[in-house]
């Protein structure tokens, strides 16, 4: 839950993540709460999909949303537990019907999609460096090399999800991390790549705020080890 307090730990961790992984965009923090967070503005207008808020946060915006602000994408609203209402339920049914009709989804895929166990109240989005208190989920836009380092660090820290990477939708990473408190990854989905501007050469990593400090500390060790091993292998190759 949102617990405002002045701390430099998020700034330090964000800087370390960006420097170690050579990230092109800022790490994004998500914080779920039962009440609007103090001193954080509400999003000015709803986005066409909840994952579009990731892009805005990575670009520097800090804001909170309510469940109704996630209804632009019925699939994303479903994964995040937003109250759909009759119209939203019909839109979700129509979208799933379209996807199954195209062969994009099989009927049995839908029950397997991770979703939040309770109704969404409020969620704050922002650059990790600007969020006060503990993040619930931290999202990284990573190259395959950076994702390799994060996966190795998660494994070494005992914080990697034993489940396969989230296939689709990409936003299902969030409820999966919330449920397991373990990091995971996603190659995205086509909607997510459109709404977030995720380029072809990057994927998503999602970390749990529960063990963020430990994973970040392990990441430095992992990156240094890879640097030494790369030099070793290149010397052998030559």
Buried (B, 14 or more C-beta within 10 A) or exposed (E): EBEEEEEEEBBEBBBBBBEBBEBBBBBBBBBBBEEBBEEBEBBEEBBEBBBBBBBBBBEEBBBBBBBBBBBBBBBBBBBBBBBBEEEBBEBBEEBBEEBBEEEEBEEEBBEEBBBBEEEBBBBBBBBBBBBBBBBBBBBBBBBEEBBEBBBBBBEBBEBBBEEEBBEBBBBBBBBBBBBBBBBBBBBBBEBBBBBBBBEEEBBBBBBBBBBBBBBBBBBBEBBEEBEEEEEEEEEEEE
